[in-house]
Amino acid sequence: MRKQIRRLAAFFLVGAMLAANSLPAKAGSEQQELIDSAKYTMKRMLEDKFFSQVPAYLTRAKAILIVPSLFKAGFFFGAEGGNGVLLAKDGDGAWSYPAFYTMAAASFGLQFGAQDSEVLLVILTDGGLDSVLSSEVKLGADASFALGPVGAGIEGATTANLGADIIAFSRAVGLFGGVAGEGTVIYARDSWNQLYYDPEATPRKIVRENAAQNSGADALRGVLAGK
């Protein structure tokens, strides 16, 4: 009975987060706000000495997913969720326009508190990118996943020996304690992609085929290009 209650409660928490993320958007405004927030998140990580290895990982990256605000809360059971943008590099190293995505997860165990994090997922393999471009991907199941090294004293902890498709960096504010479960799900925000670009826009067309453009994202692309 307790197990069923925990499952129902977690389902409710994640459902509430996703419902909030699914509310109709004012055409272009919420999407542009997310892109602008992603730009500032990227700038902070590039300037933060504790993330000194991020530029090297960006050089090797096939793509990145920037989530400016991943909110996590729980009391014995918990949930997390947030919207982000996916950008990929072409053969010449130029960054694509961003596609819109959502991250969500439920977790179980002894845990408490709330936390708001800026998250950068660096996608290092074509297989990892293809998984994200599918309709839905679960980290750890559909794509191998590892936490990124932070600070100057762990240069040996590279993705070469971790063997990960995706590596995550996170800047967190708040307090959250306890055991978090695996299985974060990433899926495309199709309605947002269509609102920001055109009704035919899909993540693959945006980041792989460069078939959708919006000048509102040029500043974010400029930060990634070092401008």
Secondary structure by P-SEA (a helix, b strand, c coil): caaaaaaaaaaaaaaaaaaaaacccccaaaaaaaaaaaaaaaaaaaacccccaaaaaaaacccccccccccccccccccccccbbbbbccccccccccccccccccccccccbbbbbbbbbbbccaaaaaaaacccccccccbbbbbbbccccccccccccccccbbbbbbbccccccccccbbbbbbaaaaaaaaccccccccccccccccccccaaaaaaaaacc
